[in-house]
C-alpha cells in the first residue's frame, strides 16, 4: 500500500514538467484509482490526500476528499478533533466557492455530527432540490428528520435514498426506520441485507453488525446478538461499540466479569457516559463497591467537563443520573434542553423517565405516550411507561407494559431488569 | 491505581467533550460498493474443442482481491442480481432482447471454527466448505416477456455451486483439478456456467498511469519507442493487477440461443451475425415503512452498476456523472454522445499535454464503439487459441478481439483504447506515434486458459504474491 503513496508523492515532484498534471489524475479516476484507494486504510488515505492537497492546494476536490476521510477517522475514533479538521477544510472550500457541491454535501454530514439537526434538514432539502438523484442528500435529510421526530417525512426521504441506490448505507437506514416503526423482524432482515451488500470500509460493515446485534438484543435474542458483535470485531478490530455490545450481551447472560472486561475495552477507546453507568452497575453486581464508586465519579466528571465547555444537552448523562436516582433535577434539565433541538422518541423516553424520577407523574405520562407512539420494541420504553402508569394508579396498564418489556428481553439491563421483574411480581398479586 | 486510571480516563475525556458524549446514530454515508462493483465484461467465441459454436460471456466483480484474505474470503452477494444482457435486434439499439441472471444463495454449514473454509478441501462437495454458496440461473426472453428457464441444478442434478477460494497447497491441493474445473456445470439446455474466484485477466501499468502516464523505460508510449511487442516485451513495466483475484461469473451459450432467428450465421453481413452485450448488477429496493398487510420487505431490482466496453467510464464519462451513468441503460446512451464524441482525455491530455495530432471532434469512430455502450461481436469470426491471438485484436489484424470481435481475456484493452482514442480508426491517423501507444504491459501476469472459463485459476492465498516482491510475475497458481 505505501507504494501507491509514493506514486502520488512522486507525481508531485514531476508535476513541474507536465503542463496539466492534475487533469491527468482525473483521466483514470474510476476503476484503478477508486480501487487502489479503496484498499488503503483510513490513515493511509489521510496521508495520501494530505500530500495531494499540499501539492495542489487550490484543487478543492482533494480538499473535500481529505475532509471526508477525516470524518471517517472521527467515526472510527470518536475523536472530535478530526471533525474540526474536516470542518475547517469544508469551511475554507465554501468560503472560496460557495456552490462547491462536494463540500456542501460534507457540510450536512458535519452538522449532523454536531447535532444541528434543524440546520441539516434545511441544508439537505436545498441539496435534494438541486440534485434529486443523489442518494446522499436523502440520507442526511432522513437522518435529521428522524432526530427531529418527523418520522413520516424521514421515511419518505429514506425511501428515496434506497430507491435510488440500494446499498449498505440505504439498507442500514431502512432497517433502523423499520425498528423504530415497530417492525423488528423486518429490521433484522434488512440489516442482514446491508451487511451482505458490504462496503470497502470495514468500519461501515462493523457498524451494521453492531446495529444487527442491538436489534437482536432488544428482542431477546441474546446469543445471536453476541455473534453479531463478534462479527463486528472481526470486521473492524477494536471497534468500541462492538465491545460495549458484547458487554451488554454478557451482562444479560449473567457473565458479569466478562461484561466488565468488554465495557472496559469500550471505555478505554471512547469513555462515553453510558459505559461508565453500565460499569457502575456491573461492579456493584460483582461486589466491588470501590470500583463502582469510581465509575460513578466518572459520570460526574463527564458532567463537569460538559458544563465547563458550555454543553448542557446530553440525554445519556440524564439517564445515568435517573437510573441511579441522583442529581435528578440536573437530569431533567439536561433532557429538557436537549428537547430544544431533538424531538425523537428517545428524547421523549428520557423526558418521561426523568420526569417520573422527579415525581412529575402527569407530565411523565404525556412524555411516555410520545415515546410509545410508534410501538418501537425498546424494552426500556415499556419499563419506564409501566412505572409511570403504576405511579398514576393504573395497575393493569402497568402490568401490560412490564410484561411487554420482559417479553422483549427479560435481561435488558443489569440494574433495571431485576427491578422490572420485582415490580411485575408485586403488581401481579 | 484507581486514581491513575481515572486520571487517564479524564485525559481521554478531553478528547470526547461535547456532543460526542451523547452520540446519535451516525449511519455510514460512504457510497462505496463492493459486492456489486463490476470490473470487466468479456464476450468471445469459444475456441475450446467441442465448443467452438458457442459464445462465452463473463463478468468480473470485486477487483483487487487479496488471495490471502482469510478467514472469510470473498463471496458473491446474495442480495445482488448479476445480469448478462444480450441485444440481437433492431440494429443493436442497446435494449436487451435476452437476459441471463445469476442469483446467489449462502448456506452456512455447521462450523467448528471461525474460518469459512477449513481444509483440506478435496472436492466441491467437501463439508469443510463451511460457507457453501450456490446459485440459480434465470434466462429471460425480453421479446416475449417470458422466463425461458430457471436452473439451480446441472444436467446431473448437482447444485450449481460456487468454486471455493484457493487457500494453498495444504488447504486446497490441486486446486484447478479438484475444485476449479469441477465447478463448471452443464445446464439441461446445453449452456455451461462457472462462478468463483479467478485471476484478474486485466493487465495495466496502473502505477505508471497514476504517475501522469509516466510509463517505465524502455516502455514506449508517449516517450518514444513503439509498443509493438507481444508478451512481456517491456520487463520494467509493472502490471498493477498482477497477483490479484477477482470473482468471475461465466456462461457459455450455444450461438443459436443468442441470435434473433435462432440460427448460426455464416455470412458476416447477415444482420443476425452481430450481437451486442453488457453486464449489470442490480440490488433490491426495500420498503422503508413496515406494512402489516404486505409482509414482503424487498421490492423491485435497481441497477447499481453496468459495464459494456472496457474503459468507458474511465476515459469517457466525467466522474460526477458516474452514478447517473451506472443507473442508466445503454439504450439511453445517446445522452452521453456529446461527451464521448469529444472526450477530455483526447483533447485535454493526448492532444493538450502530449501534443499528439488527433482527429477533430465529433469523434464518430468512438461513438460507433461506445454509443450505446455494449460490446459488439461478429459471431461468424471463429475464436483462436491464446497463443495465436494478437493482443491488439483488430488493430493487430486479429478480428476476433476488442472492439469489433467481442472482448477476450487476453485483449490488451489499454493499448487498444489508447490508440483508438488517438484516432487510429480514423483515416489518416493510423500513424506513429498514435498507433504505437501503450503502457508497456503486454500480457497478463499468468497464462490464460484455452478452455472454459478461460480466466486463469485464482492465485493461492499461501503464495500470496503481493507480499513476496515478485508482484505476481512467475508465481505459479493452480496450487
HADDOCK unambig.tbl for C-alpha pairs under 7 A between the chains (distance, minus, plus):
assign (segid A and resid 7 and name CA) (segid B and resid 207 and name CA) 6.62 0.50 0.50
assign (segid A and resid 7 and name CA) (segid B and resid 210 and name CA) 6.97 0.50 0.50
assign (segid A and resid 7 and name CA) (segid B and resid 211 and name CA) 5.90 0.50 0.50
assign (segid A and resid 8 and name CA) (segid B and resid 211 and name CA) 6.75 0.50 0.50
assign (segid A and resid 11 and name CA) (segid B and resid 211 and name CA) 5.15 0.50 0.50
assign (segid A and resid 11 and name CA) (segid B and resid 212 and name CA) 6.78 0.50 0.50
assign (segid A and resid 19 and name CA) (segid B and resid 353 and name CA) 6.11 0.50 0.50
assign (segid A and resid 20 and name CA) (segid B and resid 353 and name CA) 6.86 0.50 0.50
assign (segid A and resid 21 and name CA) (segid B and resid 212 and name CA) 6.44 0.50 0.50
assign (segid A and resid 24 and name CA) (segid B and resid 212 and name CA) 5.71 0.50 0.50
assign (segid A and resid 24 and name CA) (segid B and resid 349 and name CA) 6.85 0.50 0.50
assign (segid A and resid 25 and name CA) (segid B and resid 210 and name CA) 6.24 0.50 0.50
assign (segid A and resid 25 and name CA) (segid B and resid 212 and name CA) 6.72 0.50 0.50
assign (segid A and resid 27 and name CA) (segid B and resid 314 and name CA) 6.78 0.50 0.50
assign (segid A and resid 27 and name CA) (segid B and resid 315 and name CA) 6.22 0.50 0.50
assign (segid A and resid 27 and name CA) (segid B and resid 345 and name CA) 6.13 0.50 0.50
assign (segid A and resid 28 and name CA) (segid B and resid 314 and name CA) 5.17 0.50 0.50
assign (segid A and resid 28 and name CA) (segid B and resid 315 and name CA) 6.56 0.50 0.50
assign (segid A and resid 29 and name CA) (segid B and resid 314 and name CA) 6.21 0.50 0.50
assign (segid A and resid 29 and name CA) (segid B and resid 319 and name CA) 6.97 0.50 0.50
assign (segid A and resid 30 and name CA) (segid B and resid 313 and name CA) 6.99 0.50 0.50
assign (segid A and resid 30 and name CA) (segid B and resid 314 and name CA) 5.44 0.50 0.50
assign (segid A and resid 31 and name CA) (segid B and resid 314 and name CA) 6.49 0.50 0.50
assign (segid A and resid 32 and name CA) (segid B and resid 206 and name CA) 6.66 0.50 0.50
assign (segid A and resid 78 and name CA) (segid B and resid 16 and name CA) 6.98 0.50 0.50
assign (segid A and resid 79 and name CA) (segid B and resid 15 and name CA) 5.82 0.50 0.50
assign (segid A and resid 79 and name CA) (segid B and resid 16 and name CA) 6.16 0.50 0.50
assign (segid A and resid 80 and name CA) (segid B and resid 15 and name CA) 6.64 0.50 0.50
assign (segid A and resid 80 and name CA) (segid B and resid 16 and name CA) 6.59 0.50 0.50
assign (segid A and resid 113 and name CA) (segid B and resid 26 and name CA) 6.98 0.50 0.50
assign (segid A and resid 114 and name CA) (segid B and resid 19 and name CA) 6.24 0.50 0.50
assign (segid A and resid 136 and name CA) (segid B and resid 29 and name CA) 6.76 0.50 0.50
assign (segid A and resid 155 and name CA) (segid B and resid 288 and name CA) 6.18 0.50 0.50
assign (segid A and resid 155 and name CA) (segid B and resid 289 and name CA) 6.51 0.50 0.50
assign (segid A and resid 158 and name CA) (segid B and resid 288 and name CA) 6.83 0.50 0.50
assign (segid A and resid 159 and name CA) (segid B and resid 287 and name CA) 6.90 0.50 0.50
assign (segid A and resid 159 and name CA) (segid B and resid 288 and name CA) 5.68 0.50 0.50
assign (segid A and resid 162 and name CA) (segid B and resid 285 and name CA) 6.09 0.50 0.50
assign (segid A and resid 162 and name CA) (segid B and resid 286 and name CA) 6.76 0.50 0.50
assign (segid A and resid 163 and name CA) (segid B and resid 285 and name CA) 5.54 0.50 0.50
assign (segid A and resid 165 and name CA) (segid B and resid 304 and name CA) 6.52 0.50 0.50
assign (segid A and resid 166 and name CA) (segid B and resid 283 and name CA) 5.82 0.50 0.50
assign (segid A and resid 166 and name CA) (segid B and resid 284 and name CA) 6.38 0.50 0.50
assign (segid A and resid 166 and name CA) (segid B and resid 285 and name CA) 5.72 0.50 0.50
assign (segid A and resid 169 and name CA) (segid B and resid 28 and name CA) 5.50 0.50 0.50
assign (segid A and resid 169 and name CA) (segid B and resid 29 and name CA) 5.72 0.50 0.50
assign (segid A and resid 174 and name CA) (segid B and resid 288 and name CA) 4.94 0.50 0.50
assign (segid A and resid 177 and name CA) (segid B and resid 288 and name CA) 6.64 0.50 0.50
assign (segid A and resid 178 and name CA) (segid B and resid 288 and name CA) 6.42 0.50 0.50
assign (segid A and resid 178 and name CA) (segid B and resid 289 and name CA) 6.27 0.50 0.50
assign (segid A and resid 178 and name CA) (segid B and resid 290 and name CA) 5.98 0.50 0.50
assign (segid A and resid 183 and name CA) (segid B and resid 290 and name CA) 6.39 0.50 0.50
assign (segid A and resid 186 and name CA) (segid B and resid 297 and name CA) 6.62 0.50 0.50
assign (segid A and resid 193 and name CA) (segid B and resid 79 and name CA) 6.38 0.50 0.50
assign (segid A and resid 196 and name CA) (segid B and resid 77 and name CA) 5.96 0.50 0.50
assign (segid A and resid 196 and name CA) (segid B and resid 78 and name CA) 6.91 0.50 0.50
assign (segid A and resid 196 and name CA) (segid B and resid 79 and name CA) 6.70 0.50 0.50
assign (segid A and resid 197 and name CA) (segid B and resid 35 and name CA) 6.07 0.50 0.50
assign (segid A and resid 197 and name CA) (segid B and resid 77 and name CA) 6.41 0.50 0.50
assign (segid A and resid 197 and name CA) (segid B and resid 79 and name CA) 6.60 0.50 0.50
assign (segid A and resid 198 and name CA) (segid B and resid 33 and name CA) 6.76 0.50 0.50
assign (segid A and resid 198 and name CA) (segid B and resid 34 and name CA) 5.99 0.50 0.50
assign (segid A and resid 198 and name CA) (segid B and resid 35 and name CA) 6.39 0.50 0.50
assign (segid A and resid 199 and name CA) (segid B and resid 32 and name CA) 5.90 0.50 0.50
assign (segid A and resid 199 and name CA) (segid B and resid 33 and name CA) 5.19 0.50 0.50
assign (segid A and resid 199 and name CA) (segid B and resid 34 and name CA) 5.19 0.50 0.50
assign (segid A and resid 200 and name CA) (segid B and resid 32 and name CA) 6.54 0.50 0.50
assign (segid A and resid 200 and name CA) (segid B and resid 33 and name CA) 6.68 0.50 0.50
assign (segid A and resid 200 and name CA) (segid B and resid 34 and name CA) 5.88 0.50 0.50
assign (segid A and resid 204 and name CA) (segid B and resid 28 and name CA) 5.79 0.50 0.50
assign (segid A and resid 271 and name CA) (segid B and resid 9 and name CA) 7.00 0.50 0.50
assign (segid A and resid 271 and name CA) (segid B and resid 13 and name CA) 6.39 0.50 0.50
assign (segid A and resid 272 and name CA) (segid B and resid 21 and name CA) 5.43 0.50 0.50
assign (segid A and resid 273 and name CA) (segid B and resid 21 and name CA) 6.44 0.50 0.50
assign (segid A and resid 306 and name CA) (segid B and resid 17 and name CA) 6.32 0.50 0.50
assign (segid A and resid 306 and name CA) (segid B and resid 18 and name CA) 6.16 0.50 0.50
assign (segid A and resid 311 and name CA) (segid B and resid 18 and name CA) 6.33 0.50 0.50
assign (segid A and resid 314 and name CA) (segid B and resid 22 and name CA) 5.29 0.50 0.50
assign (segid A and resid 315 and name CA) (segid B and resid 22 and name CA) 6.75 0.50 0.50
assign (segid A and resid 316 and name CA) (segid B and resid 22 and name CA) 5.92 0.50 0.50
